[in-house]
Amino acid sequence: MKIRRVYPILLAVLVLTACQAGFMARPGGTLFRELAGAEFILHRDITITPGRVRVIFQEGVLAHAASEYQPHCELEVQHIMEEPQTVPSGRYRIGKVRGVTHYVMRPDDKLMLAALGDLTLASDSSSEWYMYAYHMTLDSDLTQNALTLICGGAYNYPFNADYPGMQAMQDALGDYATLKLH
C-alpha cells in the first residue's frame, strides 16, 4: 500500500526535475572544437583609434560600439595606446578558445495602470539578460601585438541566450573578415 503512494510522488519529482533542467539548457550547440585551430582571415588593415583597444563588427559594419540586441564580433589588442594601432590584413590562426558569460541587470518592464498599480509585462522574473561569447586568441607573425577575437550573441533572457553560430559571426564580420573552419 505504501509503495503505491510513493510511486506517484517519485514520478512527480522526476518530471519536475526534468522540466527544471530543460529551462537551464541553451538551445543551440557550441563551436569550441571547430574554432580551435581554425583561421581568421582579415581582408583589410584595421585601425584602432587612440585611447581604445578594440573595434567592433556588427551587421557587417565597423564601429566602436555595439547594439546589445544583435550578435557582434570585436577585434581587440592588448594595450591602450595614444597613437593609432593598425592590425594588418592577413591570416591568423585561432589558438585558445574560451567561453565567457556576460550579464546585465535589466529594469523590469512595467505598465502603469491607474486602478491596478504596476503590471509586469516580462515573463522572466530575474531581470537578468545573458550573452555568451567566444574569446579566441589569434596567432600570427604579422604583428607582435597580442590579438583577441571576441564573438558574442545577443543579450537575452537566460533560457534563450546562446553562443553565436557561424553564420551569425560571419554576418557580424561582413566583408572585413572571414572565419574558416578546418
N, CA, C and O of each residue as an XYZ file, in Angstrom:
728
protein
N       0.805     -1.188      0.000
C       0.000      0.000      0.000
C       0.856      1.264      0.000
O       0.583      2.197     -0.755
N       1.875      1.298      0.831
C       2.725      2.478      0.928
C       3.515      2.698     -0.362
O       3.788      3.839     -0.734
N       3.880      1.623     -1.039
C       4.652      1.740     -2.267
C       3.815      2.411     -3.348
O       4.347      3.181     -4.149
N       2.508      2.130     -3.383
C       1.639      2.761     -4.374
C       1.560      4.269     -4.166
O       1.356      5.005     -5.132
N       1.711      4.736     -2.972
C       1.699      6.175     -2.684
C       3.038      6.816     -3.026
O       3.084      7.992     -3.388
N       4.113      6.069     -2.917
C       5.457      6.599     -3.171
C       5.702      6.788     -4.669
O       6.345      7.761     -5.062
N       5.204      5.880     -5.513
C       5.438      5.956     -6.952
C       4.943      7.264     -7.571
O       5.701      7.885     -8.315
N       3.729      7.712     -7.309
C       3.294      8.986     -7.900
C       4.142     10.171     -7.423
O       4.427     11.087     -8.195
N       4.535     10.147     -6.172
C       5.373     11.234     -5.650
C       6.738     11.210     -6.324
O       7.250     12.254     -6.729
N       7.323     10.038     -6.444
C       8.624      9.900     -7.107
C       8.534     10.320     -8.570
O       9.426     11.000     -9.077
N       7.477      9.924     -9.240
C       7.285     10.304    -10.632
C       7.145     11.824    -10.764
O       7.733     12.418    -11.668
N       6.391     12.446     -9.892
C       6.221     13.896     -9.928
C       7.554     14.609     -9.718
O       7.842     15.593    -10.398
N       8.364     14.124     -8.789
C       9.679     14.733     -8.532
C      10.562     14.617     -9.771
O      11.230     15.580    -10.145
N      10.572     13.444    -10.413
C      11.383     13.251    -11.618
C      10.931     14.150    -12.759
O      11.762     14.737    -13.451
N       9.625     14.264    -12.960
C       9.099     15.115    -14.028
C       9.443     16.576    -13.763
O       9.873     17.279    -14.677
N       9.265     17.036    -12.554
C       9.590     18.423    -12.221
C      11.084     18.697    -12.355
O      11.482     19.774    -12.800
N      11.901     17.739    -11.976
C      13.352     17.896    -12.134
C      13.709     17.986    -13.615
O      14.546     18.807    -13.991
N      13.100     17.169    -14.454
C      13.365     17.210    -15.892
C      12.933     18.543    -16.487
O      13.625     19.090    -17.346
N      11.804     19.067    -16.043
C      11.338     20.360    -16.547
C      12.305     21.461    -16.167
O      12.616     22.329    -16.982
N      12.774     21.430    -14.949
C      13.702     22.459    -14.500
C      14.999     22.391    -15.286
O      15.527     23.429    -15.684
N      15.521     21.203    -15.517
C      16.767     21.067    -16.281
C      16.572     21.532    -17.711
O      17.512     22.057    -18.308
N      15.391     21.360    -18.283
C      15.122     21.790    -19.648
C      15.226     23.290    -19.813
O      15.658     23.757    -20.867
N      14.851     24.056    -18.819
C      14.937     25.502    -18.909
C      16.366     26.003    -18.785
O      16.671     27.096    -19.261
N      17.239     25.244    -18.167
C      18.608     25.688    -17.966
C      19.487     25.439    -19.189
O      20.505     26.109    -19.362
N      19.113     24.499    -20.024
C      19.943     24.168    -21.181
C      19.778     25.225    -22.268
O      18.665     25.684    -22.525
N      20.883     25.612    -22.906
C      20.834     26.545    -24.016
C      20.365     25.789    -25.257
O      20.701     24.617    -25.425
N      19.595     26.442    -26.129
C      19.003     25.743    -27.259
C      20.005     25.289    -28.317
O      19.793     24.237    -28.920
N      21.069     26.018    -28.569
C      21.993     25.675    -29.643
C      23.232     24.963    -29.141
O      23.439     24.817    -27.937
N      24.047     24.525    -30.075
C      25.308     23.893    -29.724
C      26.410     24.933    -29.657
O      26.173     26.128    -29.833
N      27.606     24.462    -29.401
C      28.750     25.365    -29.351
C      29.771     24.962    -30.412
O      29.715     23.858    -30.953
N      30.697     25.864    -30.700
C      31.700     25.656    -31.736
C      33.116     25.640    -31.166
O      34.068     25.918    -31.895
N      33.277     25.324    -29.892
C      34.604     25.383    -29.279
C      35.622     24.528    -30.029
O      36.711     25.005    -30.348
N      35.285     23.291    -30.310
C      36.225     22.386    -31.002
C      36.516     22.847    -32.416
O      37.660     22.789    -32.866
N      35.487     23.306    -33.123
C      35.665     23.723    -34.509
C      36.489     24.997    -34.627
O      37.269     25.144    -35.568
N      36.323     25.925    -33.678
C      37.042     27.193    -33.747
C      38.520     27.049    -33.379
O      39.364     27.739    -33.951
N      38.841     26.176    -32.444
C      40.243     25.982    -32.054
C      41.014     25.427    -33.248
O      40.692     24.353    -33.757
N      42.027     26.158    -33.690
C      42.826     25.753    -34.840
C      42.292     26.265    -36.161
O      42.926     26.053    -37.194
N      41.155     26.927    -36.167
C      40.590     27.492    -37.396
C      41.365     28.742    -37.802
O      42.336     29.117    -37.145
N      40.933     29.386    -38.888
C      41.599     30.593    -39.382
C      40.668     31.791    -39.326
O      39.474     31.692    -39.608
N      41.242     32.916    -38.956
C      40.574     34.207    -39.041
C      41.325     34.966    -40.128
O      42.507     35.274    -39.974
N      40.640     35.264    -41.224
C      41.277     35.944    -42.352
C      40.770     37.375    -42.388
O      39.594     37.621    -42.653
N      41.660     38.314    -42.121
C      41.338     39.738    -42.132
C      41.630     40.253    -43.541
O      42.770     40.171    -43.999
N      40.629     40.779    -44.230
C      40.755     41.147    -45.637
C      41.366     42.525    -45.865
O      41.827     42.814    -46.969
N      41.379     43.368    -44.860
C      41.990     44.700    -44.990
C      42.526     45.142    -43.640
O      42.076     44.675    -42.594
N      43.489     46.045    -43.676
C      44.050     46.575    -42.430
C      42.946     47.256    -41.631
O      42.069     47.911    -42.194
N      43.000     47.092    -40.320
C      42.042     47.723    -39.421
C      42.807     48.655    -38.498
O      43.814     48.260    -37.911
N      42.344     49.876    -38.365
C      42.977     50.842    -37.484
C      42.131     51.039    -36.237
O      40.931     51.305    -36.310
N      42.784     50.903    -35.095
C      42.127     51.137    -33.804
C      42.518     52.534    -33.355
O      43.701     52.862    -33.271
N      41.533     53.341    -33.070
C      41.784     54.745    -32.742
C      42.506     54.879    -31.408
O      42.410     53.993    -30.558
N      43.237     55.992    -31.217
C      43.957     56.211    -29.954
C      43.009     56.175    -28.756
O      41.870     56.636    -28.835
N      43.494     55.625    -27.658
C      42.705     55.546    -26.439
C      41.732     54.380    -26.394
O      40.964     54.252    -25.440
N      41.754     53.528    -27.413
C      40.855     52.365    -27.456
C      41.671     51.095    -27.667
O      42.818     51.136    -28.111
N      41.044     49.963    -27.335
C      41.719     48.676    -27.519
C      40.968     47.770    -28.492
O      41.427     46.662    -28.767
N      39.837     48.208    -29.014
C      39.058     47.314    -29.868
C      38.273     48.075    -30.916
O      38.007     49.272    -30.802
N      37.913     47.317    -31.946
C      36.899     47.739    -32.911
C      35.830     46.662    -32.898
O      36.093     45.507    -32.564
N      34.635     47.054    -33.263
C      33.501     46.140    -33.197
C      32.903     45.978    -34.588
O      32.707     46.950    -35.317
N      32.621     44.733    -34.936
C      31.945     44.408    -36.190
C      30.535     43.960    -35.840
O      30.337     43.053    -35.032
N      29.562     44.611    -36.460
C      28.175     44.209    -36.241
C      27.386     44.482    -37.511
O      27.431     45.583    -38.059
N      26.667     43.474    -37.970
C      25.897     43.563    -39.210
C      26.774     44.009    -40.378
O      26.313     44.741    -41.254
N      28.037     43.573    -40.396
C      28.946     43.878    -41.493
C      29.541     45.269    -41.472
O      30.202     45.673    -42.429
N      29.320     46.012    -40.396
C      29.794     47.388    -40.286
C      30.847     47.473    -39.176
O      30.728     46.808    -38.146
N      31.866     48.289    -39.393
C      32.911     48.520    -38.403
C      32.504     49.698    -37.522
O      32.169     50.766    -38.035
N      32.530     49.514    -36.197
C      32.077     50.558    -35.276
C      32.911     50.530    -33.995
O      33.781     49.676    -33.826
N      32.636     51.467    -33.106
C      33.302     51.493    -31.803
C      32.340     51.157    -30.677
O      32.720     51.194    -29.507
N      31.091     50.826    -31.016
C      30.093     50.404    -30.033
C      29.162     49.406    -30.710
O      29.055     49.381    -31.936
N      28.490     48.582    -29.907
C      27.616     47.553    -30.458
C      26.236     47.626    -29.827
O      26.077     48.052    -28.684
N      25.250     47.204    -30.590
C      23.905     47.053    -30.066
C      23.840     45.733    -29.299
O      24.381     44.724    -29.752
N      23.203     45.736    -28.177
C      23.099     44.514    -27.370
C      22.085     43.530    -27.940
O      21.987     42.400    -27.461
N      21.337     43.938    -28.948
C      20.269     43.098    -29.478
C      20.683     42.250    -30.680
O      19.876     41.469    -31.186
N      21.923     42.390    -31.144
C      22.408     41.639    -32.301
C      23.758     41.012    -31.974
O      24.519     41.574    -31.186
N      24.074     39.846    -32.569
C      25.412     39.280    -32.404
C      26.465     40.235    -32.955
O      26.193     41.020    -33.863
N      27.663     40.158    -32.399
C      28.747     41.033    -32.846
C      30.083     40.336    -32.625
O      30.165     39.344    -31.901
N      31.126     40.863    -33.253
C      32.493     40.407    -33.022
C      33.353     41.627    -32.718
O      33.114     42.713    -33.246
N      34.346     41.441    -31.872
C      35.276     42.506    -31.516
C      36.691     42.025    -31.799
O      37.037     40.889    -31.478
N      37.504     42.878    -32.394
C      38.918     42.611    -32.578
C      39.646     43.483    -31.574
O      39.560     44.709    -31.629
N      40.361     42.852    -30.661
C      40.923     43.556    -29.502
C      42.440     43.385    -29.455
O      42.964     42.290    -29.657
N      43.135     44.502    -29.181
C      44.579     44.462    -28.951
C      44.824     44.480    -27.450
O      43.899     44.679    -26.663
N      46.070     44.271    -27.063
C      46.373     44.105    -25.642
C      46.498     45.419    -24.872
O      46.128     45.486    -23.700
N      47.016     46.465    -25.521
C      47.323     47.699    -24.791
C      46.630     48.918    -25.397
O      46.470     49.019    -26.613
N      46.228     49.828    -24.535
C      45.721     51.127    -24.968
C      46.934     51.977    -25.335
O      47.907     52.038    -24.583
N      46.871     52.632    -26.492
C      47.964     53.493    -26.946
C      47.427     54.897    -27.221
O      46.232     55.085    -27.447
N      48.316     55.863    -27.199
C      47.953     57.251    -27.503
C      48.033     57.540    -28.993
O      47.660     58.628    -29.432
N      48.516     56.580    -29.776
C      48.551     56.722    -31.227
C      47.730     55.591    -31.842
O      47.487     54.574    -31.192
N      47.304     55.765    -33.091
C      46.507     54.701    -33.732
C      47.300     53.398    -33.827
O      48.517     53.406    -34.015
N      46.584     52.278    -33.693
C      47.196     50.956    -33.830
C      46.580     50.276    -35.053
O      45.362     50.265    -35.229
N      47.441     49.716    -35.885
C      46.969     49.048    -37.092
C      47.109     47.541    -36.933
O      48.162     47.037    -36.544
N      46.034     46.838    -37.237
C      46.053     45.377    -37.284
C      46.150     45.028    -38.766
O      45.222     45.304    -39.527
N      47.266     44.421    -39.185
C      47.455     44.166    -40.615
C      46.555     43.047    -41.143
O      46.232     42.090    -40.439
N      46.166     43.206    -42.401
C      45.368     42.156    -43.040
C      46.221     40.903    -43.188
O      47.449     40.973    -43.226
N      45.564     39.774    -43.269
C      46.275     38.508    -43.416
C      45.567     37.385    -42.701
O      44.423     37.521    -42.268
N      46.271     36.262    -42.584
C      45.706     35.063    -41.963
C      46.210     34.939    -40.524
O      47.401     35.070    -40.244
N      45.267     34.683    -39.633
C      45.566     34.489    -38.218
C      45.024     33.128    -37.810
O      43.885     32.781    -38.120
N      45.841     32.376    -37.122
C      45.402     31.079    -36.598
C      44.706     31.308    -35.268
O      45.209     32.044    -34.419
N      43.550     30.682    -35.084
C      42.842     30.784    -33.803
C      43.450     29.754    -32.863
O      43.452     28.556    -33.145
N      43.962     30.240    -31.748
C      44.564     29.364    -30.750
C      43.536     28.950    -29.707
O      42.568     28.254    -30.013
N      43.754     29.377    -28.504
C      42.877     29.024    -27.388
C      41.505     29.682    -27.553
O      41.410     30.861    -27.894
N      40.454     28.913    -27.310
C      39.077     29.409    -27.363
C      38.444     29.149    -26.008
O      38.457     28.022    -25.513
N      37.891     30.190    -25.415
C      37.197     30.000    -24.143
C      35.852     30.715    -24.200
O      35.659     31.648    -24.981
N      34.952     30.273    -23.381
C      33.620     30.865    -23.333
C      33.487     31.780    -22.135
O      33.985     31.480    -21.049
N      32.816     32.890    -22.340
C      32.584     33.857    -21.273
C      31.102     34.220    -21.272
O      30.495     34.409    -22.327
N      30.538     34.314    -20.091
C      29.149     34.731    -19.941
C      29.127     36.168    -19.436
O      29.666     36.466    -18.371
N      28.512     37.042    -20.194
C      28.321     38.436    -19.775
C      26.861     38.570    -19.363
O      25.981     37.964    -19.975
N      26.608     39.348    -18.348
C      25.210     39.554    -17.980
C      24.986     40.986    -17.533
O      25.896     41.660    -17.051
N      23.758     41.429    -17.704
C      23.345     42.758    -17.263
C      22.018     42.624    -16.543
O      21.217     41.741    -16.850
N      21.797     43.493    -15.598
C      20.502     43.566    -14.928
C      19.643     44.546    -15.710
O      20.024     45.702    -15.890
N      18.508     44.099    -16.167
C      17.602     44.946    -16.922
C      16.486     45.417    -15.988
O      15.986     44.641    -15.173
N      16.102     46.672    -16.107
C      14.968     47.114    -15.294
C      13.701     46.395    -15.739
O      13.504     46.128    -16.925
N      12.847     46.088    -14.772
C      11.583     45.429    -15.100
C      10.759     46.322    -16.013
O      10.668     47.530    -15.797
N      10.157     45.718    -17.041
C       9.220     46.441    -17.894
C       7.880     46.447    -17.182
O       7.303     45.390    -16.927
N       7.390     47.619    -16.863
C       6.126     47.718    -16.136
C       5.181     48.646    -16.891
O       5.596     49.611    -17.532
N       3.917     48.323    -16.790
C       2.878     49.142    -17.370
C       2.106     49.753    -16.206
O       1.593     49.031    -15.351
N       2.023     51.064    -16.173
C       1.324     51.739    -15.086
C      -0.153     51.901    -15.453
O      -0.490     52.534    -16.453
N      -1.004     51.334    -14.646
C      -2.443     51.491    -14.804
C      -2.982     52.148    -13.548
O      -2.663     51.728    -12.436
N      -3.789     53.166    -13.718
C      -4.229     53.961    -12.578
C      -4.946     53.120    -11.516
O      -4.713     53.312    -10.322
N      -5.787     52.221    -11.923
C      -6.568     51.463    -10.961
C      -5.854     50.209    -10.471
O      -6.151     49.725     -9.378
N      -4.914     49.669    -11.258
C      -4.314     48.391    -10.922
C      -2.905     48.475    -10.354
O      -2.413     47.477     -9.827
N      -2.245     49.602    -10.437
C      -0.862     49.699     -9.977
C       0.082     49.184    -11.049
O      -0.169     49.378    -12.238
N       1.179     48.523    -10.642
C       2.172     48.022    -11.600
C       1.773     46.659    -12.127
O       1.350     45.784    -11.372
N       1.912     46.492    -13.423
C       1.674     45.207    -14.062
C       2.952     44.833    -14.804
O       3.346     45.524    -15.744
N       3.594     43.761    -14.398
C       4.839     43.358    -15.030
C       4.538     42.666    -16.344
O       3.741     41.729    -16.391
N       5.189     43.135    -17.434
C       4.959     42.577    -18.757
C       5.917     41.445    -19.083
O       5.562     40.528    -19.824
N       7.121     41.495    -18.541
C       8.113     40.468    -18.853
C       7.769     39.168    -18.139
O       7.262     39.182    -17.018
N       8.047     38.045    -18.795
C       7.721     36.757    -18.190
C       8.867     36.209    -17.354
O       8.701     35.194    -16.678
N      10.013     36.851    -17.383
C      11.180     36.392    -16.628
C      11.326     37.265    -15.394
O      11.501     38.477    -15.519
N      11.259     36.688    -14.228
C      11.293     37.477    -13.005
C      12.702     37.829    -12.566
O      12.865     38.617    -11.635
N      13.744     37.267    -13.211
C      15.109     37.503    -12.760
C      15.632     38.868    -13.186
O      16.546     39.385    -12.543
N      15.099     39.470    -14.230
C      15.552     40.751    -14.776
C      16.999     40.700    -15.256
O      17.607     41.749    -15.469
N      17.554     39.525    -15.429
C      18.915     39.397    -15.927
C      18.882     38.987    -17.388
O      18.075     38.155    -17.803
N      19.783     39.591    -18.161
C      19.976     39.208    -19.553
C      21.393     38.687    -19.685
O      22.321     39.243    -19.098
N      21.562     37.620    -20.455
C      22.866     36.994    -20.635
C      23.316     37.088    -22.089
O      22.505     37.139    -23.013
N      24.641     37.111    -22.257
C      25.241     36.973    -23.575
C      26.403     36.002    -23.434
O      27.278     36.190    -22.588
N      26.409     34.973    -24.255
C      27.511     34.027    -24.283
C      28.451     34.425    -25.409
O      28.008     34.701    -26.523
N      29.761     34.457    -25.120
C      30.739     34.923    -26.103
C      31.944     33.993    -26.160
O      32.384     33.458    -25.142
N      32.468     33.812    -27.370
C      33.736     33.114    -27.574
C      34.856     34.145    -27.491
O      34.773     35.206    -28.108
N      35.898     33.835    -26.731
C      37.120     34.647    -26.696
C      38.210     33.804    -27.335
O      38.591     32.760    -26.805
N      38.717     34.267    -28.492
C      39.679     33.485    -29.269
C      40.999     34.231    -29.383
O      41.020     35.380    -29.824
N      42.090     33.604    -28.997
C      43.400     34.219    -29.193
C      43.805     34.020    -30.651
O      43.580     32.954    -31.225
N      44.404     35.055    -31.245
C      44.835     34.999    -32.636
C      46.355     34.990    -32.687
O      47.018     35.845    -32.099
N      46.893     34.009    -33.399
C      48.342     33.869    -33.529
C      48.756     34.158    -34.958
O      48.133     33.681    -35.906
N      49.843     34.966    -35.108
C      50.369     35.264    -36.437
C      51.734     35.928    -36.297
O      52.055     36.520    -35.267
N      52.523     35.814    -37.355
C      53.799     36.528    -37.410
C      53.617     37.941    -37.960
O      54.588     38.690    -38.063
N      52.394     38.313    -38.313
C      52.128     39.621    -38.909
C      52.264     40.767    -37.915
O      52.545     41.899    -38.309
N      52.069     40.488    -36.646
C      52.114     41.536    -35.631
C      52.656     40.992    -34.318
O      52.481     39.816    -33.999
N      53.312     41.855    -33.568
C      53.810     41.485    -32.241
C      52.731     41.695    -31.175
O      52.845     41.184    -30.061
N      51.689     42.445    -31.524
C      50.615     42.758    -30.594
C      49.728     41.528    -30.398
O      49.299     40.911    -31.373
N      49.454     41.172    -29.151
C      48.564     40.044    -28.853
C      47.141     40.438    -29.224
O      46.632     41.461    -28.765
N      46.501     39.619    -30.058
C      45.156     39.913    -30.537
C      44.158     38.902    -29.995
O      44.476     37.729    -29.799
N      42.951     39.381    -29.758
C      41.849     38.525    -29.333
C      40.645     38.847    -30.198
O      40.330     40.014    -30.427
N      39.976     37.816    -30.675
C      38.721     37.974    -31.378
C      37.621     37.509    -30.431
O      37.642     36.377    -29.946
N      36.676     38.381    -30.177
C      35.559     38.079    -29.279
C      34.286     38.117    -30.115
O      33.977     39.134    -30.735
N      33.553     37.017    -30.132
C      32.275     36.977    -30.856
C      31.193     36.548    -29.879
O      31.265     35.478    -29.273
N      30.195     37.402    -29.741
C      29.118     37.124    -28.792
C      27.759     37.185    -29.445
O      27.560     37.861    -30.455
N      26.829     36.467    -28.850
C      25.449     36.501    -29.303
C      24.756     37.742    -28.773
O      25.391     38.609    -28.172
N      23.486     37.825    -28.990
C      22.705     38.946    -28.478
C      22.364     38.698    -27.010
O      22.227     37.550    -26.588
N      22.227     39.765    -26.240
C      21.731     39.620    -24.869
C      20.298     39.123    -24.925
O      19.506     39.545    -25.768
N      19.979     38.214    -24.003
C      18.636     37.664    -23.979
C      18.354     37.103    -22.590
O      19.248     37.039    -21.746
N      17.110     36.699    -22.358
C      16.783     36.041    -21.103
C      17.623     34.774    -20.972
O      17.987     34.183    -21.988
N      17.944     34.340    -19.754
C      18.831     33.188    -19.572
C      18.423     31.943    -20.353
O      19.293     31.238    -20.865
N      17.140     31.655    -20.458
C      16.712     30.439    -21.152
C      16.738     30.586    -22.664
O      16.564     29.588    -23.363
N      16.948     31.788    -23.205
C      17.033     31.996    -24.654
C      18.435     32.363    -25.132
O      18.709     32.299    -26.331
N      19.323     32.745    -24.224
C      20.666     33.181    -24.617
C      21.466     32.001    -25.154
O      21.296     30.869    -24.703
N      22.339     32.275    -26.119
C      23.142     31.217    -26.715
C      24.405     31.810    -27.339
O      24.476     33.012    -27.595
N      25.392     30.961    -27.576
C      26.581     31.368    -28.312
C      26.180     31.643    -29.760
O      25.239     31.031    -30.266
N      26.879     32.552    -30.429
C      26.542     32.788    -31.837
C      26.964     31.610    -32.705
O      27.954     30.940    -32.410
N      26.223     31.361    -33.760
C      26.596     30.334    -34.725
C      27.549     30.911    -35.760
O      27.829     32.110    -35.757
N      28.043     30.062    -36.640
C      28.982     30.509    -37.678
C      28.374     31.587    -38.558
O      29.038     32.575    -38.870
N      27.124     31.416    -38.962
C      26.504     32.401    -39.841
C      26.355     33.744    -39.140
O      26.579     34.786    -39.756
N      25.981     33.738    -37.872
C      25.829     34.991    -37.127
C      27.173     35.711    -36.997
O      27.233     36.934    -37.124
N      28.259     34.958    -36.742
C      29.585     35.584    -36.641
C      30.017     36.135    -37.989
O      30.560     37.238    -38.055
N      29.788     35.390    -39.067
C      30.180     35.863    -40.390
C      29.367     37.080    -40.793
O      29.898     38.002    -41.411
N      28.075     37.096    -40.449
C      27.240     38.273    -40.732
C      27.746     39.499    -39.984
O      27.724     40.606    -40.521
N      28.201     39.311    -38.751
C      28.742     40.425    -37.976
C      30.028     40.960    -38.621
O      30.224     42.173    -38.701
N      30.893     40.063    -39.076
C      32.175     40.461    -39.674
C      32.008     41.071    -41.059
O      32.815     41.910    -41.460
N      30.995     40.673    -41.787
C      30.751     41.214    -43.125
C      31.916     40.948    -44.061
O      32.494     39.862    -44.047
N      32.268     41.957    -44.890
C      33.356     41.848    -45.859
C      34.728     42.096    -45.237
O      35.743     41.979    -45.924
N      34.774     42.431    -43.969
C      36.057     42.742    -43.322
C      36.898     41.500    -43.048
O      38.126     41.553    -43.111
N      36.240     40.383    -42.743
C      36.999     39.184    -42.350
C      36.163     37.942    -42.604
O      34.947     38.006    -42.787
N      36.865     36.792    -42.609
C      36.226     35.507    -42.788
C      36.735     34.539    -41.735
O      37.932     34.503    -41.448
N      35.842     33.761    -41.165
C      36.225     32.661    -40.296
C      36.212     31.391    -41.128
O      35.203     31.070    -41.756
N      37.322     30.668    -41.137
C      37.431     29.460    -41.954
C      37.745     28.284    -41.039
O      38.821     28.204    -40.448
N      36.773     27.368    -40.936
C      36.970     26.168    -40.112
C      37.763     25.141    -40.898
O      37.701     25.101    -42.127
N      38.503     24.316    -40.186
C      39.291     23.242    -40.845
C      38.627     21.914    -40.646
O      39.130     20.895    -41.120
